[in-house]
Amino acid sequence: MSANDAFHIAVLPGDGIGPEVMAPALDVLRRIEATTPGLKFRFTEAAAGAGHYKETGKSMPDSTIKLCEEADAILLGACGLPSVRYPDNTEIMPQVELRFIFDLYAGVRPARLVPGVPSPIVGAAERGIDFVLIRESTEGLFASMGKGVTTHEEARETLVVTRDKTERLFDFSLRLAQRRKKRGKPGRLTLVDKANVFKAFNWQRDILNERKPKFPDVKTDMLYVDACAAMMVRRPWDFDVMVMENMFGDILSDLAAGLIGGLGLAPSADMGDKHAVFQPCHGTAPDIMGQGKANPTAMILSAAMMLDWLGDKHDHPAAADASQRIERAVDAAYASGLKPMELGGNHGTEAIATAVLKALN
């Protein structure tokens, strides 16, 4: 990609507060574009989510999928509504469908405590929290999604892990730890599993031992998921990069968000070799929809993750630098006293967006 080209971003605002938090994120990106030579964007909005399903019977039209395939990256607002379900009573989740359509095998969930944000963990403000949780996003127990078998007597779901997907997941995680080490982080990867009970996880441990010699500068260790949960609430600052099976990651990523102030501050991404989706960890919060209370920070930080990914993928330093600018602006906004409503403050969507935009200047 040349410096004069624009990154094409597919924008899927979603349901509930999705459009409300997407708008400030786009404002931040436009401000970044206006103040960063050599960095341009082209945004194309498309439909996806429970609202679209209610109207058409499909969670996403084919045109949305085609747009996502052609775009350089995908920004996704929260999707799904409690009142709208598939006939089997499962939720409308385009975010999960996109993982399978585009083979987005690495669910990346950063957990970084922003200055000025309270954490329930004693000592976190002084020690800091800054780790990345990676969940395999296309198999594990989620490989059984829609395929479970139920009878009057029992119900069965099947966990599946495969060698090729495990190898690329571990390589992805080791590369991320390696990249973080270059930025002054510990450069350590922790495999989280339940290998004391299940053969599948012992098998995965063997694969990590096969892959790690290719990354000699990365330290590795292994931890049972129950012990990991306890350590996360006792000493979260001891973690750097964590990798785990899909269901374990689904649970522990919400725990990680709780450590840093809640889902309103927790960005995320689902990444593959060619495509990536960036979205906040929080849901659609229909109870506060349209009231101006939604916290757009997680969406803004997800946009920053997108820039970092684009910068790395396309060797575009300006994009990577812009990602750091957004993070610093968020830090400055909160350090100056910004307090969203879910943390007991009175700052809503507009006030938070305005503070971040002001800090960008």
Buried (B, 14 or more C-beta within 10 A) or exposed (E): EEEEEEBBBBBBBBBBBBBBBBBBBBBBBEBBBEEBEEBBBEBBBBBBBBBBBEEEEBBBBEEBBEBBEEBBBBBBBBBBBEEBBEEEEEBBBBBBBBBBBBBBBBBBBBBBBBEBBBBEBEEBBEBEBBBBBBBBBBBBBBBBBEEEEEEEEEEEBEBBBEEEBBBBBBBBBBBBBBBBBEEEBBBBBBBBBBBEEBEBBEEBEEBBEEBBEEBEEBBBEBBBBEEBBEBBEEEBBEBBBBBBBBBBBBBBBBBBBBBBBBBBBBBBBBBBEEBBBBBBBBBBBBEBBEEEBBBBBBBBBBBBBBBBBBBBBBEBEBBBBBBBBBBEBBBBBBEEEBBBBBBEBEBBBEBBBBBBBEBBE
